[in-house]
Amino acid sequence: MLQVENGNTVSVHYRGTLNDGTEFDSSHGRGETLTFQVGAGQMISGFDAALPGMAVGETKNISITADEAYGQPNPELIGDIPKEAFPPGFSFEEGTMVQGQDEHGQPLVGKINESQETTVTVDFNHPLAGKDLNFEIELVSID
């Protein structure tokens, strides 16, 4: 029976949940599998490490720590941005997702944590940083 090895390209269906059971992502909802090369750093490390040894048709449930997923929140990625940097009429509501660029022109996505009189505090950490994650992974194919 063929089993996954590092370097194989695989297609999987998966369902990701938090420890409280909240689903944060699922390939089933999109109706298409996720395809990637195992061991190439394309996936979070804990997810990637679960694949070697799996056979087509096998389903595996794993739990990974925040450090094996998106890491711990970095306080340096939370900062105050002048409101004048936003388009006119922008609504500064807590929880609103915003997009921008870093000093090198790379795209950033963040969440407004707080709105003050002249600035907003924005958190540019990954939304799942600091969270332990659970996945149900079904190996659909090894290419």
Secondary structure, 3 states (H helix, E strand, C coil): CCECCCCCEEEEEEEEEECCCCEEEEHHHHCCCEEEECCCCCCCHHHHHCCCCCECCCEEEEEECHHHCCCCCCHHHEEEEEHHHCCCCCCCCCCCEEEEECCCCCEEEEEEEEECCCEEEEECCCCCCCCCEEEEEEEEEEC
